[in-house]
Amino acid sequence: MTSLSALDHAAFVQPRCSLCWRTGPAAALDTPADLLHAAAREHLTHAHPGAPDDAVEIVPSRAVIGWDGIEPPHEWHNRVFPPTW
């Protein structure tokens, strides 16, 4: 996994399902891991019943061209690229 320390100030984290490659909602770097894992478990329960919890990984991400810095990068990402869960 990529080191979060290598990312710039536009960084956030996002859960990604390794079974369907869909992504969950982006979250700030300081978001408690329990919240991200709860969202992952909810996705697995609905989309892939019986799948193990480790089918979803929390991956670092960052805002791309278009982020103006006015709103937090994870909020911008969720607005511009809505989660697919």
N, C-alpha and C positions, 0 to 999 in steps of 0.2 A: 504494500500500500504506500502511496505517496506520502511523504512527510508533510504535515500541516505547516510546519515552520518554513517550508519552502514557498509557501503561497503568500501573496501580497495582501494588502488591506481590503481587497475586494473579494476575499475568500469566504466561503461558507461550506457546509457539509450537506450531503444529500443521501438518503437511502436509495439503493438500487437493487432490484430483484435479479438474481442470477438465473432465474427460471424463465422469465419473460422479458428481461432487460428494461422493464418500465421503471421509472424513477418516482420517488415519493416527493413530498414537499421539501424544499430547501430550508435549512435552519442556520441560525447564527453559529459561529464556532463555539461559543460558550453555552450552547443549548445542552441540558443534561442528556446523557446517552440513553437514559431510561425512556425519555419521551420519543426518541427516534426508534428505539427498539419496540416500543408499544405500537407505533405506526406500522412498523415492519410486520409485527405479529398480526395486526388487523388485516393487512394486505394479504398475507399468506393464508389466513383463515378463510377469507372470501375468495381469493383467486386460485389458491393451490392448497386445498385442504389436505392435511397430513404432512405437508412439507416441513422440513426442519427449520428452526429459527435461523440457522446460519446460511440459509438460501438468500438472505438479504444482507448486503454489506453496506456499511456507511463509508461513503467515498468523499474525498475532498473535491471541491469544485470552485469555480470563481466566475465572477461576472465577465461577460464578453463585451464586444463593441456595442455601444448603445447605453451602457450604464453611465449615468451622469454624476453619480456620487451624491445626489440629493437624498435618496432614500437608502436604507441598508441594502447591501447587495443581495441578501437572500430574499428580501421582500420584493425587490425589483425582479429577480429571477422568477419567483412564483407568479408575479403579475404578467410578465412578458412571455414566459414559458410555463404555463400552468402544469402542475404535476399530473401524471397520467394514471395515478391511482385513484 
